[in-house]
Amino acid sequence: MKRITRKEKRSKESKKNFFGEFIKVKEHFFKDLVKKLKEVKDCRNKGYIDYGVEVLLLMIILKNALGIKSMRDMTVQFNKSECMENMAKVLEVEKLEELPHYDTINDFLCKLENKEIEKIRDYMIKELLKKRCLEQHKYQGKYWIIAIDATSLFYFRERHCEHCLKKEFKDKETGEVIRTAYYHNVLEAKLIIGDMVFSIATEFIENEDENVSKQDCEQNAFKRLEEKLKSKFPRLPIVILGDSLYACEPVFKICEKNKWKFIFRFKEGSIKTVAAEFNKLKEYEKSLSVNTNHRHNKATIRAWGYKDERVNKKHKRNILKSIRVVSHANTNSRRHFKDKETHANTFAITTIF
């Protein structure tokens, strides 16, 4: 593919109406977006309101859609008559005298409840699913893949609020606490669509107060997250994708209760008895060899899988379809050996990737 120069890129972009494309997407997929924005509960003092909720939220949506990195840049770039005219078209009003300053938007967002924003996200995800425009990204043509993982949001040297998680660092010799870190984490459920990910559910990992005997954790947050996910999308066929933290009995039971499939990274130490049994069983299991020819390389794949009657009853549903794959590939005259991970999942071993 021929690489284009910066000049050619500017020329192409100048001919494209990005705001026009935004309007097309909104009208086709999210016709009631402005209506939903107006329904968001406003916690501000009504005597001091100059801009409606829909104006403030639409500015944030456009900021992110246009890739503007800071709130200050948003205020500067949107301070144009053309922007105000375009915003008025989206909001279906005759005219906007001014657009709000970023301080006004920040003050509004600080008072806004998380569940109000989640309502907008839920509406948009459901509209995309209803339009059936993402069907080609289903796993095995049936299941939607949802990845679950936690990420860190903020880190402080001093307590930020009563909900902070904390971690103590101790001196190895004396055992005394030399430093305490305070932080906030969040557990996210992401809908995987090709090379894109859409947030579908969120649960904050935080303590109820600063005097709790046991801190909140990722697994407890998952129990709350699954309730949200099931209540919002009760009939959605789901595959939960997660790391080895989720390869445990409580999570397996949750997936079984909700009739969800799962694919979890499974490593020794997650469930020690099953790991030991798996290593023993693979010694006796007949191997399946599959030769696959590609344009540039050849690969030989060998897989060991559990059979129903060979697994103890306690973990029959859990690691029933565990798989360990060893592959050998010859690429560019070099020999590569790769020992892939073991996974716990609920799919039959019919296809080897």
Secondary structure, DSSP 4 states (H G I P E B T S, - for coil): -PPPPHHHHHHHHHHS-HHHHHHHHHHHH-TTHHHHHHTSPP-S-GGG--S-HHHHHHHHHHHHHTT---HHHHHHHH-SHHHHHHHHHHHT-S--S----HHHHHHHHHHS-HHHHHHHHHHHHHHHHHHT-SGGGSBTTTBEEEEEEEEEEEEESS--STT-EEEEEE-TTT--EEEEEEEEEEEEEEEEETTEEEEEEEEEE--SSTT-SS---HHHHHHHHHHHHHHHSTT--EEEEE-GGG-SHHHHHHHHHHT-EEEEEE-TTSSHHHHHHHHHHHHHSPPEEEEEE-SSEEEEEEEEE--GGGS-GGGTTTSTT-EEEEEEEEETTEEEEEEPPEEEESS-S----
